[in-house]
Amino acid sequence: PEPDEPEPATFEGTVGIIDHPAAGGVGMTTLQQLRATRREGFDRIVFQLEGGLPGYHLEYIDKPVRQCGSGEPVAVAGDAWLEIRLTPAQSHTEAGEPTLKFQERQLDLEVALELQQTCDFEGQVTWVVGVGSPNTFRVLERGNRLLVDIEH
């Protein structure tokens, strides 16, 4: 682990819902980077934000996975789908340009198979992680980064 990212001694996760509202006074945050890595015992998704940490809501959802604006179904790999919703957040600039080069990425990790953005609309950014099975997960806050770990 990086020095500024101490790992908890044990993996205490859930398969339930994690709902954490934004702290008072947090304005619009912007997703600047998104990366995924394999760690000992879990896969990690890192959301790098600008403007503070938004509120977040994580839960496993049923198929079909849908785009927020159109309601159109989206194919996401895996046998389970972990939805990560950030509010208030955006993943575009004020000029409307995407802040990330991708809205979908295939992953070569232990349990996380694919990342798919399903929403960037009206202060809500949503990503779905397609996983091989609905393993326990946890969320860690590290400065302007939100870390989502999915146990192997």
Secondary structure, DSSP 8 states (H G I E B T S, - for coil): --TT----SS---BSS-EEE---TT---EEEEEEEEEEETTEEEEEEEEESS--EEEEEEE-SSEE-TTT--EE---SSEEEEEEEESEESB-TTS-BSSS-SEEE--SSSEEEEEEEEEETTEEEEEEEESS---EEEEEETTEEEEEEE-
